[in-house]
Amino acid sequence: MSESGPRQVHAPDGARIAVWSSGSGPPLLLVHGTMSDHRRWRITDLLAGDRTVHAMDRRGRGGSTDGPRWAPEREVEDVVAVVDDLAAEAAQPVDVLGHSLGGYLALRAAARTPHVRRLVLYEPALVEHPPPADVVARLQVASDEGRYVDVVDLMMREVLHMPDDEIAALRDQPSWAARVASAPTVPREESVPLVLAPGEAAAVTAPTLLIRGGDSPAFLQDAVRTVAESVPDCEVVALEGHRHVADQTDPEMFAAVVRDFLLR
């Protein structure tokens, strides 16, 4: 991934959101999920041939600062601020791709700004009931003790129910160090429900592609169904044989699915 920057976008509460950019063409914003920063993406170079790809670091990790009182609402505001900034610079609306918690944030942001052209959501994390309190407590203790690898391992095994071979594949990726570094932000993200306000999804006017892994856990499949039933202009693509990280394990295939939707 060749990149310039990062540019700094100011969130409403004063946090500075780092955005890394590469490629040329209409703007595409990538919003990562938990346990990562902008370095998680293996599809950037595959999409940068006909898009200017902007990968943001969510607050509290990578090149972004944090705010005084974290809440999902603050992160929705961050995505809106970045979208609006990129749209103003490019003088055109922005395509947005969000993964997991990043998909949840991108969905809510698209309901608030008119500057989203097309929206791609890869298993957005709608979670009415957070993980059990004992799991969140173990995540917090491991983080407080500086056992960041244990935080990531616990999250992958007991929250996302990832198999050993998938975890091993992620350990071999260059982005593994960024996953470990992001561990202090994991407990807070797992301690709150991630829900939509009444009518929020229905307010999304951008054509939306929902991507799900055919072998993903039931709670992620349920989230995809909920969004599909709520967003007006929405279609679903199933990646059979894949789970929650197909963009990591088969980036060429995943990028082709995204590109096909964006270029229609």
C-alpha positions, 0 to 999 in steps of 0.5 A: 500500500503506497500512501501519502499523509496522513491528513487530519480531520477534526471531529466535533469533540476535538479529536483528530482523525488520521486519514491515509490516502492513495490512488486516483479517481473518485473518493472511497473511504475505508472504515475498519472495525475492532482490533485494527487501524488503517493497516488492516486493509489488504484491498487498498492497492487493488482498488486504488487503480480507479479510486482515491482510497482513503483509509481512516484510523478510528479514534484512539489508534494509529495516527488518530487521537482519542476523546475525553468520553468515548461512545459509539456516537462520537465515532459516528460523528468521526465518520460523518466528519471525514466523509464531509471533508473528503466530499468537499475536497473532491467536489463529489460524494464519497463511496464508503466501505465499512467492516464489522464495527466500522460497518455499523458506524458507516451505516449510521453515518450514511443516515446523517450526511448526504455525501455518501454515494454508495455504501458497502457494509461487510457484516456490520456489527449490530449487537443488541447484547454485548458479550457476557460481563465476565468476558468483557472483564477478562478483556479489561484485565488483560488490557490493564496488565499490558497483555495485548496479545491475550486481548486479541486472542480472547476477542477472536476466540470467544467473541468472534468464534474464529477457528484456529486456521483463520487466527493463524492466517491473521497472525501472518499478516503485516497488520498483526502488530496494529491489531495488538497495538489496538488492544486497549480500545477493545474492552470499551467497544465490547461493553456497550450495545450497538443498536440503531435508532428507530428509522435510522437505517431507513434514512439511508438513501445511498445504494447499499451492498451488504456482504456476509460470509457464508460460514460466519457466526449466527449473530453476524448473519442476524445483523446482516438480515436486520440491515437488509430488511431496514435499508431501502436500496439494499442487496446482499452478497454471500461469500460462501466458504468465508467468514468475517475476514474474507478481505484478509484471506482472499483480498482479490476476490473481495476487492472484485465484489466491491469494485463491481458494485461501485462501478455500476 
